[in-house]
Amino acid sequence: MVGAAARDVPRRATLHSVAAAAGVSHQTVSNVLNAPDRVRPETRARVLQAINAVGYRPDEAGRALARRSSRLVSFHVGVERHDRVSMLDDFARALARVGDAHGYRLVLDVAGRDDAEQIASFEDLTARRAVDGVVIPATHVGDRRPGWLTAHGVPVVAFGRPWHEPAAPHSWVDVDGRHGMRLVAEHLVAAGHTRVAYVGPPPDGGMEDDRMAGLVDGLRDHGVVHDPRLVLPVADPDALRDRLPAFLDAGRPTALVCRDDSFAFEAVQVLAGRPGRQVEDVTVTGFDDSRLARVVRPGLTSVAQPLDQVAELIWSSLVAQIEGRAQQPLQRLIRPRLVVRPTP
């Protein structure tokens, strides 16, 4: 009976059984799992399909001990910030999906209210070898985190430029917000708008300036001089409930360009609560093309960030750093696209 039972137990899939199913060498399978950038995309896809077909599961504990690797990467967001709340979920999902294909998992780290406290969290994580690297999902002027991680030999990629230090040596990927706002300006001018207002946080010497400058430049390129009085600086989207009505009455803009979808969503709610048909008469645009942009009514035109492409670039750099193959830091600025949705 014992012998029969043993014969009924399915054999565990191995590297060699995956190789046989995919028609490749076992070294190719190993490369797909540990260094996927070394394998051609079509071969990598065939091997991944074979892994699923035979039910192969790598011995992560053994691999981690052999390589002194946790196969975990910290996704360090700190405390909640309004400037990223509208797209952070979509970005985290894209990053987790691509990371899983590389054999890594994300660990969400919310420690720290400022750079100093977040760096203290990095010190703890790296001292315990709890993670192999760090992804920073947003940067700001004077950001100390990428520099500290780089100086301490921790693999890191930031989603966002080093605004205060263009020549910083760490890897980063960013979306060209200035170009995105130029696309918004072109779209609005083509629709007949000349009184275009900007709504978002005050200037910060970095991203906030960059996005507003893109709108102003884009309007000028199409023959419209932006009225500097048509700027509503608000750090928090919730503040629009109190400040936007008076701003609309004073400036009479026909379009509101919002720095992201969370500001745009709140602006639409304020317009919907005003008398008349202002929600239809004032065009609102956002940035990020997040879920908010896809559910709000009327439709919200928004700048779409190519998050899957960003995630692929981040992981390619991060894995190369972790495995000691990185030569030059990856520093890439990607252009977004405008998603136009019809309004009533």
C-alpha positions as CSV (number, residue, x, y, z in Angstrom):
1,M,0.0,0.0,0.0
2,V,2.8,2.4,0.9
3,G,4.5,1.8,-2.5
4,A,1.2,2.4,-4.4
5,A,0.6,5.6,-2.5
6,A,4.1,6.8,-3.2
7,R,3.6,6.1,-6.9
8,D,0.4,8.2,-6.9
9,V,2.2,11.3,-5.5
10,P,2.9,13.6,-8.5
11,R,6.6,14.4,-9.0
12,R,7.5,18.0,-8.3
13,A,8.3,20.0,-11.4
14,T,11.9,20.9,-11.7
15,L,14.1,23.3,-13.8
16,H,14.8,20.4,-16.2
17,S,11.1,19.6,-16.7
18,V,10.4,23.2,-17.5
19,A,13.3,23.2,-19.9
20,A,12.0,20.1,-21.6
21,A,8.5,21.6,-21.9
22,A,9.8,24.8,-23.4
23,G,12.4,23.2,-25.6
24,V,15.3,25.2,-24.1
25,S,18.3,24.5,-21.8
26,H,17.9,24.5,-18.1
27,Q,20.3,27.5,-18.0
28,T,17.9,29.5,-20.1
29,V,15.1,28.7,-17.6
30,S,17.4,29.9,-14.8
31,N,18.1,33.1,-16.7
32,V,14.4,33.7,-17.1
33,L,14.0,33.4,-13.4
34,N,17.1,35.3,-12.3
35,A,18.2,37.5,-15.1
36,P,15.2,37.9,-17.5
37,D,16.9,40.7,-19.5
38,R,19.4,38.2,-20.8
39,V,16.7,36.3,-22.6
40,R,14.9,37.3,-25.8
41,P,11.3,38.3,-25.1
42,E,9.8,35.5,-27.3
43,T,11.9,32.9,-25.5
44,R,11.1,34.4,-22.1
45,A,7.4,34.2,-22.9
46,R,7.7,30.5,-23.9
47,V,9.5,29.6,-20.7
48,L,7.0,31.4,-18.5
49,Q,4.2,29.6,-20.3
50,A,6.0,26.3,-19.6
51,I,6.4,27.2,-16.0
52,N,2.7,27.7,-15.6
53,A,1.9,24.5,-17.6
54,V,4.1,22.2,-15.5
55,G,3.3,24.0,-12.2
56,Y,7.0,24.8,-11.4
57,R,7.5,26.7,-8.2
58,P,11.1,27.9,-7.4
59,D,12.4,27.1,-3.9
60,E,12.5,30.7,-2.8
61,A,14.0,29.9,0.6
62,G,16.9,28.1,-0.9
63,R,17.5,30.7,-3.5
64,A,17.4,33.5,-0.9
65,L,19.9,31.7,1.3
66,A,22.3,31.0,-1.6
67,R,22.1,34.5,-3.0
68,R,21.6,36.3,0.4
69,S,18.5,37.8,-1.3
70,S,15.0,38.3,0.1
71,R,13.4,38.7,-3.4
72,L,11.5,41.6,-1.7
73,V,11.6,45.3,-2.7
74,S,10.3,48.1,-0.6
75,F,7.7,50.4,-2.2
76,H,8.3,53.4,0.1
77,V,5.3,55.8,0.1
78,G,5.6,57.4,3.5
79,V,2.5,59.0,4.8
80,E,-0.4,59.7,2.4
81,R,0.1,62.7,0.1
82,H,-2.6,64.3,-2.0
83,D,-0.3,64.9,-5.0
84,R,-0.1,61.2,-5.8
85,V,-3.3,59.7,-4.3
86,S,-5.1,59.7,-7.6
87,M,-2.7,57.4,-9.4
88,L,-0.8,55.6,-6.7
89,D,-3.0,52.6,-6.7
90,D,-2.7,52.1,-10.5
91,F,1.1,52.5,-10.3
92,A,1.4,50.1,-7.4
93,R,-0.5,47.5,-9.3
94,A,1.6,47.9,-12.4
95,L,4.8,47.7,-10.4
96,A,3.6,44.6,-8.5
97,R,2.5,42.9,-11.8
98,V,5.9,43.5,-13.5
99,G,7.9,42.7,-10.4
100,D,6.1,39.3,-10.1
101,A,7.3,38.5,-13.6
102,H,10.8,39.2,-12.5
103,G,10.4,37.0,-9.4
104,Y,10.1,39.8,-6.9
105,R,7.4,41.0,-4.5
106,L,6.7,44.5,-3.3
107,V,6.6,45.3,0.4
108,L,4.6,48.5,1.2
109,D,6.4,50.7,3.6
110,V,4.5,53.7,5.0
111,A,7.0,54.6,7.7
112,G,8.1,58.2,8.1
113,R,6.5,61.7,7.9
114,D,9.6,63.3,6.3
115,D,12.9,62.3,4.6
116,A,14.8,61.8,7.9
117,E,12.2,59.4,9.3
118,Q,12.0,57.5,6.0
119,I,15.8,57.2,5.9
120,A,15.7,55.8,9.4
121,S,13.3,53.1,8.1
122,F,15.8,52.4,5.2
123,E,18.5,51.9,7.8
124,D,16.4,49.4,9.7
125,L,15.4,47.5,6.5
126,T,18.9,47.3,5.1
127,A,20.5,46.3,8.5
128,R,18.1,43.4,8.7
129,R,18.6,42.5,5.0
130,A,14.8,42.6,4.8
131,V,14.6,43.9,1.2
132,D,16.9,43.9,-1.8
133,G,16.1,47.4,-3.0
134,V,13.8,50.4,-2.8
135,V,11.3,52.0,-5.2
136,I,10.5,55.6,-4.4
137,P,7.1,56.5,-6.1
138,A,7.5,60.3,-5.9
139,T,10.3,62.8,-5.5
140,H,10.4,66.4,-4.3
141,V,12.8,69.3,-4.3
142,G,15.5,68.7,-1.7
143,D,14.7,64.9,-1.6
144,R,17.5,63.3,0.5
145,R,16.3,59.7,0.2
146,P,17.8,58.6,-3.2
147,G,21.2,60.1,-2.2
148,W,21.3,58.3,1.1
149,L,20.3,54.9,-0.5
150,T,22.9,55.3,-3.3
151,A,25.7,56.3,-0.8
152,H,24.9,53.2,1.2
153,G,24.9,50.9,-1.8
154,V,21.2,50.1,-1.7
155,P,19.6,49.5,-5.1
156,V,17.1,52.2,-5.8
157,V,15.0,53.6,-8.6
158,A,12.8,56.7,-8.1
159,F,9.6,57.5,-10.0
160,G,10.4,61.2,-10.4
161,R,13.3,63.4,-11.3
162,P,15.9,64.8,-8.8
163,W,14.5,68.3,-9.2
164,H,17.2,70.0,-7.2
165,E,20.1,68.0,-8.5
166,P,19.8,67.2,-12.2
167,A,23.2,65.4,-12.2
168,A,22.3,63.0,-9.3
169,P,23.8,59.6,-9.9
170,H,20.8,57.4,-9.0
171,S,18.4,55.8,-11.4
172,W,15.1,57.4,-12.0
173,V,12.2,57.3,-14.5
174,D,9.7,60.2,-14.9
175,V,6.9,61.3,-17.0
176,D,7.2,64.6,-18.9
177,G,4.5,66.6,-17.2
178,R,5.4,69.8,-19.1
179,H,4.7,68.0,-22.4
180,G,1.4,66.6,-21.0
181,M,0.2,70.1,-20.1
182,R,1.2,71.3,-23.5
183,L,-1.1,68.7,-24.9
184,V,-3.9,69.9,-22.7
185,A,-3.4,73.5,-23.8
186,E,-3.5,72.5,-27.5
187,H,-6.7,70.6,-26.9
188,L,-8.4,73.5,-25.1
189,V,-7.4,76.2,-27.6
190,A,-8.7,74.0,-30.5
191,A,-12.0,73.8,-28.6
192,G,-12.2,77.6,-28.5
193,H,-11.0,78.3,-24.9
194,T,-9.0,81.5,-24.2
195,R,-9.8,81.9,-20.5
196,V,-8.0,78.9,-19.1
197,A,-7.3,78.7,-15.4
198,Y,-4.8,76.5,-13.5
199,V,-5.7,74.8,-10.3
200,G,-3.1,73.1,-8.1
201,P,-0.5,73.4,-5.3
202,P,1.7,76.5,-5.0
203,P,5.0,76.7,-6.8
204,D,7.7,74.4,-5.3
205,G,10.7,74.7,-7.6
206,G,10.0,71.3,-9.1
207,M,7.0,69.4,-10.4
208,E,4.4,72.0,-9.6
209,D,6.3,74.7,-11.6
210,D,7.0,72.2,-14.4
211,R,3.3,71.4,-15.0
212,M,2.1,75.0,-14.8
213,A,4.9,76.2,-17.1
214,G,3.8,73.5,-19.6
215,L,0.3,74.9,-19.7
216,V,1.5,78.5,-20.0
217,D,3.9,77.6,-22.8
218,G,1.3,75.5,-24.6
219,L,-1.2,78.3,-24.6
220,R,1.3,80.8,-25.9
221,D,2.4,78.4,-28.6
222,H,-1.2,78.5,-29.9
223,G,-1.7,82.2,-29.6
224,V,-3.2,82.6,-26.2
225,V,-1.6,84.7,-23.5
226,H,-2.3,83.2,-20.1
227,D,-3.8,85.6,-17.5
228,P,-1.7,85.2,-14.4
229,R,-4.8,86.0,-12.3
230,L,-6.3,82.7,-13.5
231,V,-4.3,80.6,-11.1
232,L,-5.8,79.1,-7.9
233,P,-3.0,77.8,-5.6
234,V,-4.4,75.2,-3.2
235,A,-2.3,72.5,-1.5
236,D,-5.2,70.3,-0.8
237,P,-8.1,69.3,-3.2
238,D,-10.5,69.6,-0.3
239,A,-9.8,73.3,-0.1
240,L,-11.6,73.8,-3.5
241,R,-14.9,73.5,-1.7
242,D,-14.4,76.8,0.0
243,R,-12.1,78.6,-2.5
244,L,-13.2,77.6,-6.0
245,P,-16.7,79.3,-6.1
246,A,-15.3,82.8,-5.4
247,F,-12.4,82.1,-7.9
248,L,-15.0,81.2,-10.6
249,D,-17.1,84.3,-10.0
250,A,-14.1,86.6,-10.1
251,G,-12.2,85.2,-13.1
252,R,-15.0,83.6,-15.2
253,P,-12.7,80.9,-16.7
254,T,-14.2,78.6,-19.3
255,A,-11.7,75.8,-18.5
256,L,-10.0,74.6,-15.4
257,V,-6.7,72.7,-15.9
258,C,-6.0,70.7,-12.7
259,R,-2.6,69.4,-11.7
260,D,-4.1,65.9,-11.2
261,D,-7.3,64.0,-11.2
262,S,-8.0,64.4,-7.5
263,F,-8.1,68.2,-7.9
264,A,-10.2,67.8,-11.1
265,F,-12.7,65.4,-9.4
266,E,-13.2,67.9,-6.5
267,A,-13.6,70.8,-9.0
268,V,-16.3,68.8,-10.9
269,Q,-18.2,68.3,-7.6
270,V,-18.1,72.0,-6.8
271,L,-19.3,72.9,-10.3
272,A,-22.1,70.4,-10.0
273,G,-23.4,72.1,-6.8
274,R,-23.6,75.5,-8.3
275,P,-26.7,77.0,-9.9
276,G,-27.2,76.8,-13.7
277,R,-25.3,74.5,-16.0
278,Q,-21.7,75.3,-14.8
279,V,-20.7,71.7,-14.7
280,E,-21.4,71.6,-18.5
281,D,-20.2,75.1,-19.3
282,V,-16.8,74.9,-17.6
283,T,-14.4,72.3,-19.0
284,V,-12.3,70.5,-16.5
285,T,-9.2,68.5,-17.3
286,G,-7.0,66.3,-15.1
287,F,-3.7,64.5,-15.0
288,D,-2.9,60.8,-14.5
289,D,-6.0,59.3,-16.2
290,S,-6.7,57.5,-13.0
291,R,-9.8,55.7,-12.0
292,L,-11.3,59.0,-11.0
293,A,-11.1,60.3,-14.5
294,R,-12.8,57.2,-15.8
295,V,-15.8,57.3,-13.5
296,V,-16.6,61.0,-13.0
297,R,-19.5,62.5,-15.0
298,P,-19.3,64.4,-17.3
299,G,-16.3,62.7,-18.8
300,L,-12.9,63.9,-17.7
301,T,-10.2,64.6,-20.2
302,S,-6.9,63.7,-18.6
303,V,-3.2,63.1,-19.3
304,A,-2.4,59.4,-19.2
305,Q,0.9,58.3,-17.6
306,P,2.3,55.1,-19.3
307,L,2.6,53.3,-15.9
308,D,3.3,49.8,-17.4
309,Q,6.3,51.2,-19.3
310,V,7.5,53.0,-16.2
311,A,7.2,49.8,-14.2
312,E,9.2,47.8,-16.8
313,L,12.0,50.4,-16.8
314,I,12.1,50.6,-13.0
315,W,12.4,46.8,-12.7
316,S,15.0,46.4,-15.4
317,S,17.2,48.9,-13.6
318,L,16.5,47.6,-10.1
319,V,17.1,44.0,-10.9
320,A,20.3,44.9,-12.7
321,Q,21.5,46.8,-9.6
322,I,20.5,43.9,-7.3
323,E,22.4,41.4,-9.4
324,G,25.5,43.6,-9.8
325,R,25.1,44.1,-13.5
326,A,24.2,47.9,-13.6
327,Q,26.8,50.1,-15.4
328,Q,25.2,53.5,-15.9
329,P,22.2,54.7,-13.9
330,L,18.9,54.7,-15.8
331,Q,17.6,58.2,-16.2
332,R,14.6,58.3,-18.5
333,L,11.9,60.9,-19.3
334,I,8.8,59.5,-21.0
335,R,6.2,61.4,-22.8
336,P,2.5,60.9,-21.8
337,R,-0.6,61.0,-24.0
338,L,-3.8,62.9,-23.8
339,V,-7.0,60.9,-23.3
340,V,-9.9,63.1,-24.6
341,R,-13.4,62.2,-23.3
342,P,-16.5,63.8,-24.7
343,T,-18.5,66.3,-22.6
344,P,-22.2,67.2,-22.9
